[in-house]
Amino acid sequence: MINALSPAWIVRSISFLVMLAAWASLLRVSPTEAFHLWAQRGTVIGIVNAVIFALTFRPIFLGLYRVTLAKYWWFPLLEGRWEGELHSNWPRIRAMMLAAKGAAPAFDALTDELPSGSEQITRLEATIKCSMFSIELEIRIPGTERASRTVFVRPQWRRPEPPQITYVYDQIDHGQVAVTDAPRHRGAAVLTYDASTGELRGEYWTNRQGAKGLNTAGSLILRRA
């Protein structure tokens, strides 16, 4: 989650703290005392490394996040279980495919509307794990052997805009798949966090059967379980 902070902000903060510590250590001390303080720099570096090492463990990071009330000044903690739904454009692709085969009436994706009730909504269950240096997202479709796991996640927050996560995922289906589907494909999504509702909303894209023009896209919404 540290990636959600601006790199310039991180460097400036670290530099400021180092200079502040050095200035405070050397202020109003004799040259001899200043030399002894400087000789302890290895201890200071060791303490800093120990703190960073401890923060690589998720329980310690999560505990510190809550103790420091980081939700008020840092990226929101998305840790936990989520439920939601996916709205796919697959019905429009299927209508064009069947029309091209002569198995259904002609369908113009630019002007024609789908029949009422043909919208495809897929229920989802998700688990998000957060640590100091990463965010992992796993999404499952109940009742199937289909699951997706993130390959890359980038949190981003350009205030006053709401927080966002951008990610690439790998989806695998261990069950039987239709001829129009693929047992494995990659996709990407951009989700925006709404602090007032606690929801993640956004769009996704896939390269599922992209070579055949059947790759899908749509909208995605997740709510805390």
C-alpha positions as a LaTeX table, in Angstrom:
\begin{tabular}{lrrr}
\hline
Residue & $x$ (\AA) & $y$ (\AA) & $z$ (\AA) \\
\hline
Met1 & 0.00 & 0.00 & 0.00 \\
Ile2 & 3.00 & 2.27 & 0.24 \\
Asn3 & 2.71 & 2.61 & $-3.55$ \\
Ala4 & $-0.39$ & 4.73 & $-2.99$ \\
Leu5 & 1.82 & 7.51 & $-1.68$ \\
Ser6 & 3.57 & 9.89 & $-4.03$ \\
Pro7 & 7.25 & 8.87 & $-4.53$ \\
Ala8 & 8.26 & 12.51 & $-4.10$ \\
Trp9 & 6.33 & 12.66 & $-0.82$ \\
Ile10 & 8.05 & 9.52 & 0.47 \\
Val11 & 11.54 & 10.78 & $-0.38$ \\
Arg12 & 10.88 & 14.20 & 1.12 \\
Ser13 & 9.48 & 12.72 & 4.33 \\
Ile14 & 12.41 & 10.34 & 4.81 \\
Ser15 & 14.95 & 13.07 & 4.05 \\
Phe16 & 13.22 & 15.46 & 6.44 \\
Leu17 & 13.17 & 12.92 & 9.27 \\
Val18 & 16.82 & 12.04 & 8.77 \\
Met19 & 17.87 & 15.69 & 8.76 \\
Leu20 & 15.67 & 16.44 & 11.77 \\
Ala21 & 17.15 & 13.54 & 13.72 \\
Ala22 & 20.71 & 14.58 & 12.86 \\
Trp23 & 20.02 & 18.21 & 13.76 \\
Ala24 & 18.38 & 17.27 & 17.07 \\
Ser25 & 21.25 & 14.93 & 17.97 \\
Leu26 & 23.96 & 17.48 & 17.34 \\
Leu27 & 22.20 & 20.50 & 18.81 \\
Arg28 & 23.82 & 21.91 & 21.97 \\
Val29 & 26.37 & 19.14 & 22.39 \\
Ser30 & 30.11 & 19.37 & 22.55 \\
Pro31 & 32.27 & 18.20 & 19.64 \\
Thr32 & 33.20 & 15.09 & 21.67 \\
Glu33 & 29.56 & 14.25 & 22.35 \\
Ala34 & 28.68 & 14.88 & 18.72 \\
Phe35 & 31.41 & 12.42 & 17.69 \\
His36 & 30.00 & 9.75 & 20.00 \\
Leu37 & 26.49 & 10.32 & 18.67 \\
Trp38 & 27.76 & 9.98 & 15.11 \\
Ala39 & 29.50 & 6.76 & 16.10 \\
Gln40 & 26.08 & 5.31 & 17.01 \\
Arg41 & 24.75 & 5.73 & 13.47 \\
Gly42 & 24.97 & 1.99 & 12.91 \\
Thr43 & 22.56 & 1.40 & 15.77 \\
Val44 & 20.12 & 3.94 & 14.36 \\
Ile45 & 20.28 & 2.32 & 10.91 \\
Gly46 & 19.74 & $-1.09$ & 12.51 \\
Ile47 & 16.65 & 0.13 & 14.36 \\
Val48 & 15.20 & 1.60 & 11.17 \\
Asn49 & 15.82 & $-1.66$ & 9.30 \\
Ala50 & 14.23 & $-3.65$ & 12.13 \\
Val51 & 11.10 & $-1.50$ & 11.98 \\
Ile52 & 10.87 & $-1.91$ & 8.19 \\
Phe53 & 11.43 & $-5.67$ & 8.54 \\
Ala54 & 8.62 & $-5.90$ & 11.11 \\
Leu55 & 6.24 & $-4.03$ & 8.81 \\
Thr56 & 6.69 & $-6.68$ & 6.12 \\
Phe57 & 4.55 & $-9.00$ & 8.28 \\
Arg58 & 0.84 & $-8.41$ & 7.56 \\
Pro59 & $-0.45$ & $-8.67$ & 11.16 \\
Ile60 & 2.03 & $-6.06$ & 12.36 \\
Phe61 & 1.28 & $-3.76$ & 9.43 \\
Leu62 & $-2.48$ & $-4.09$ & 9.89 \\
Gly63 & $-2.19$ & $-3.43$ & 13.61 \\
Leu64 & $-0.05$ & $-0.34$ & 13.09 \\
Tyr65 & $-2.42$ & 0.90 & 10.38 \\
Arg66 & $-5.32$ & 0.84 & 12.84 \\
Val67 & $-3.37$ & 2.22 & 15.80 \\
Thr68 & $-2.14$ & 5.22 & 13.83 \\
Leu69 & $-5.65$ & 5.93 & 12.45 \\
Ala70 & $-4.16$ & 5.70 & 8.97 \\
Lys71 & $-7.61$ & 5.52 & 7.40 \\
Tyr72 & $-7.84$ & 9.29 & 7.89 \\
Trp73 & $-4.60$ & 10.19 & 6.10 \\
Trp74 & $-3.49$ & 7.15 & 4.06 \\
Phe75 & $-5.02$ & 4.93 & 1.42 \\
Pro76 & $-8.16$ & 3.14 & 2.70 \\
Leu77 & $-7.63$ & $-0.36$ & 4.07 \\
Leu78 & $-9.39$ & $-2.72$ & 1.65 \\
Glu79 & $-8.49$ & $-5.84$ & 3.62 \\
Gly80 & $-11.30$ & $-8.38$ & 3.99 \\
Arg81 & $-14.10$ & $-10.23$ & 2.21 \\
Trp82 & $-16.24$ & $-8.60$ & $-0.47$ \\
Glu83 & $-19.33$ & $-9.52$ & $-2.49$ \\
Gly84 & $-20.52$ & $-7.98$ & $-5.71$ \\
Glu85 & $-21.60$ & $-8.34$ & $-9.29$ \\
Leu86 & $-20.20$ & $-8.11$ & $-12.78$ \\
His87 & $-22.14$ & $-6.66$ & $-15.72$ \\
Ser88 & $-20.74$ & $-8.02$ & $-18.99$ \\
Asn89 & $-21.17$ & $-6.94$ & $-22.61$ \\
Trp90 & $-21.24$ & $-10.62$ & $-23.61$ \\
Pro91 & $-24.97$ & $-10.59$ & $-24.57$ \\
Arg92 & $-24.22$ & $-7.97$ & $-27.26$ \\
Ile93 & $-21.24$ & $-9.95$ & $-28.55$ \\
Arg94 & $-23.32$ & $-13.11$ & $-28.60$ \\
Ala95 & $-26.13$ & $-11.37$ & $-30.50$ \\
Met96 & $-23.66$ & $-10.22$ & $-33.19$ \\
Met97 & $-22.08$ & $-13.67$ & $-33.37$ \\
Leu98 & $-25.42$ & $-15.45$ & $-33.82$ \\
Ala99 & $-26.55$ & $-12.89$ & $-36.40$ \\
Ala100 & $-23.34$ & $-13.42$ & $-38.38$ \\
Lys101 & $-23.99$ & $-17.19$ & $-38.40$ \\
Gly102 & $-27.59$ & $-16.65$ & $-39.53$ \\
Ala103 & $-28.86$ & $-18.21$ & $-36.31$ \\
Ala104 & $-30.58$ & $-15.01$ & $-35.15$ \\
Pro105 & $-31.96$ & $-11.78$ & $-36.64$ \\
Ala106 & $-29.50$ & $-9.12$ & $-37.79$ \\
Phe107 & $-28.08$ & $-7.11$ & $-34.89$ \\
Asp108 & $-26.34$ & $-3.73$ & $-35.14$ \\
Ala109 & $-24.35$ & $-3.09$ & $-31.95$ \\
Leu110 & $-24.34$ & 0.66 & $-32.65$ \\
Thr111 & $-28.09$ & 1.14 & $-32.96$ \\
Asp112 & $-29.98$ & $-1.96$ & $-31.82$ \\
Glu113 & $-30.96$ & $-2.62$ & $-28.22$ \\
Leu114 & $-31.00$ & $-6.01$ & $-26.59$ \\
Pro115 & $-34.35$ & $-7.53$ & $-25.56$ \\
Ser116 & $-35.44$ & $-6.74$ & $-22.04$ \\
Gly117 & $-34.04$ & $-9.15$ & $-19.47$ \\
Ser118 & $-31.09$ & $-10.26$ & $-21.57$ \\
Glu119 & $-28.53$ & $-8.40$ & $-19.46$ \\
Gln120 & $-25.89$ & $-10.71$ & $-17.99$ \\
Ile121 & $-25.13$ & $-10.23$ & $-14.29$ \\
Thr122 & $-22.60$ & $-12.50$ & $-12.57$ \\
Arg123 & $-22.40$ & $-12.73$ & $-8.78$ \\
Leu124 & $-18.92$ & $-12.49$ & $-7.29$ \\
Glu125 & $-17.08$ & $-13.19$ & $-4.05$ \\
Ala126 & $-13.73$ & $-11.54$ & $-3.45$ \\
Thr127 & $-10.93$ & $-11.53$ & $-0.90$ \\
Ile128 & $-8.48$ & $-8.64$ & $-0.62$ \\
Lys129 & $-5.22$ & $-8.92$ & 1.31 \\
Cys130 & $-3.17$ & $-5.80$ & 2.09 \\
Ser131 & 0.39 & $-5.43$ & 3.31 \\
Met132 & 2.93 & $-2.64$ & 3.49 \\
Phe133 & 4.23 & $-3.31$ & $-0.01$ \\
Ser134 & 1.40 & $-5.06$ & $-1.84$ \\
Ile135 & $-2.32$ & $-5.56$ & $-2.38$ \\
Glu136 & $-3.67$ & $-8.92$ & $-3.57$ \\
Leu137 & $-7.17$ & $-9.48$ & $-4.93$ \\
Glu138 & $-8.82$ & $-12.85$ & $-5.59$ \\
Ile139 & $-12.28$ & $-13.06$ & $-7.16$ \\
Arg140 & $-14.37$ & $-16.23$ & $-7.34$ \\
Ile141 & $-17.69$ & $-17.01$ & $-9.02$ \\
Pro142 & $-19.83$ & $-19.09$ & $-6.62$ \\
Gly143 & $-20.94$ & $-22.45$ & $-7.99$ \\
Thr144 & $-18.11$ & $-22.63$ & $-10.54$ \\
Glu145 & $-14.43$ & $-23.57$ & $-10.64$ \\
Arg146 & $-13.56$ & $-20.14$ & $-12.02$ \\
Ala147 & $-11.28$ & $-17.77$ & $-10.09$ \\
Ser148 & $-9.05$ & $-14.83$ & $-10.88$ \\
Arg149 & $-5.97$ & $-13.64$ & $-9.00$ \\
Thr150 & $-4.13$ & $-10.40$ & $-9.45$ \\
Val151 & $-0.74$ & $-10.31$ & $-11.14$ \\
Phe152 & $-0.19$ & $-6.61$ & $-10.47$ \\
Val153 & $-2.03$ & $-4.06$ & $-8.32$ \\
Arg154 & $-1.35$ & $-0.33$ & $-8.14$ \\
Pro155 & $-3.19$ & 1.82 & $-5.58$ \\
Gln156 & $-3.43$ & 5.48 & $-6.50$ \\
Trp157 & $-4.88$ & 8.55 & $-4.84$ \\
Arg158 & $-4.74$ & 11.96 & $-6.49$ \\
Arg159 & $-6.64$ & 14.12 & $-4.04$ \\
Pro160 & $-9.31$ & 15.49 & $-4.20$ \\
Glu161 & $-10.22$ & 12.58 & $-6.54$ \\
Pro162 & $-11.29$ & 9.37 & $-4.76$ \\
Pro163 & $-8.84$ & 6.48 & $-4.24$ \\
Gln164 & $-8.41$ & 3.97 & $-7.06$ \\
Ile165 & $-6.81$ & 0.59 & $-7.65$ \\
Thr166 & $-5.62$ & $-0.48$ & $-11.08$ \\
Tyr167 & $-4.80$ & $-4.14$ & $-11.56$ \\
Val168 & $-4.05$ & $-6.92$ & $-14.04$ \\
Tyr169 & $-5.39$ & $-10.37$ & $-13.26$ \\
Asp170 & $-5.08$ & $-13.96$ & $-14.43$ \\
Gln171 & $-8.32$ & $-15.97$ & $-14.63$ \\
Ile172 & $-8.40$ & $-19.76$ & $-14.69$ \\
Asp173 & $-11.44$ & $-21.99$ & $-15.10$ \\
His174 & $-10.82$ & $-25.60$ & $-14.04$ \\
Gly175 & $-14.28$ & $-26.70$ & $-15.18$ \\
Gln176 & $-15.73$ & $-27.33$ & $-18.63$ \\
Val177 & $-15.73$ & $-24.16$ & $-20.74$ \\
Ala178 & $-17.83$ & $-23.25$ & $-23.76$ \\
Val179 & $-16.24$ & $-23.09$ & $-27.21$ \\
Thr180 & $-16.56$ & $-19.29$ & $-27.03$ \\
Asp181 & $-14.70$ & $-19.19$ & $-23.72$ \\
Ala182 & $-11.11$ & $-20.00$ & $-22.72$ \\
Pro183 & $-9.79$ & $-22.00$ & $-19.77$ \\
Arg184 & $-7.34$ & $-19.20$ & $-19.05$ \\
His185 & $-7.07$ & $-15.53$ & $-19.94$ \\
Arg186 & $-5.76$ & $-12.18$ & $-18.70$ \\
Gly187 & $-7.73$ & $-9.07$ & $-17.90$ \\
Ala188 & $-7.44$ & $-5.65$ & $-16.28$ \\
Ala189 & $-9.65$ & $-3.37$ & $-14.23$ \\
Val190 & $-9.78$ & 0.08 & $-12.67$ \\
Leu191 & $-11.89$ & 0.38 & $-9.52$ \\
Thr192 & $-12.72$ & 3.55 & $-7.58$ \\
Tyr193 & $-13.36$ & 3.48 & $-3.84$ \\
Asp194 & $-16.45$ & 5.35 & $-2.63$ \\
Ala195 & $-15.86$ & 6.29 & 1.02 \\
Ser196 & $-19.53$ & 7.18 & 1.58 \\
Thr197 & $-20.78$ & 3.70 & 0.64 \\
Gly198 & $-17.63$ & 1.63 & 1.17 \\
Glu199 & $-17.94$ & 0.23 & $-2.36$ \\
Leu200 & $-15.44$ & $-0.42$ & $-5.13$ \\
Arg201 & $-16.82$ & 0.41 & $-8.58$ \\
Gly202 & $-15.27$ & 0.50 & $-12.02$ \\
Glu203 & $-14.69$ & $-1.13$ & $-15.39$ \\
Tyr204 & $-12.86$ & $-4.24$ & $-16.55$ \\
Trp205 & $-11.53$ & $-5.61$ & $-19.85$ \\
Thr206 & $-10.40$ & $-9.08$ & $-20.91$ \\
Asn207 & $-8.46$ & $-10.68$ & $-23.74$ \\
Arg208 & $-10.64$ & $-13.80$ & $-23.60$ \\
Gln209 & $-10.67$ & $-15.26$ & $-27.12$ \\
Gly210 & $-9.36$ & $-11.86$ & $-28.30$ \\
Ala211 & $-7.97$ & $-13.33$ & $-31.52$ \\
Lys212 & $-11.54$ & $-14.31$ & $-32.46$ \\
Gly213 & $-13.02$ & $-10.95$ & $-31.47$ \\
Leu214 & $-14.86$ & $-12.36$ & $-28.46$ \\
Asn215 & $-12.99$ & $-10.49$ & $-25.73$ \\
Thr216 & $-15.34$ & $-8.97$ & $-23.17$ \\
Ala217 & $-15.65$ & $-5.85$ & $-21.03$ \\
Gly218 & $-18.10$ & $-4.38$ & $-18.58$ \\
Ser219 & $-18.62$ & $-2.91$ & $-15.13$ \\
Leu220 & $-17.78$ & $-4.32$ & $-11.73$ \\
Ile221 & $-18.97$ & $-3.47$ & $-8.23$ \\
Leu222 & $-17.78$ & $-4.89$ & $-4.89$ \\
Arg223 & $-19.32$ & $-4.36$ & $-1.46$ \\
Arg224 & $-17.90$ & $-5.45$ & 1.89 \\
Ala225 & $-19.35$ & $-8.80$ & 2.94 \\
\hline
\end{tabular}
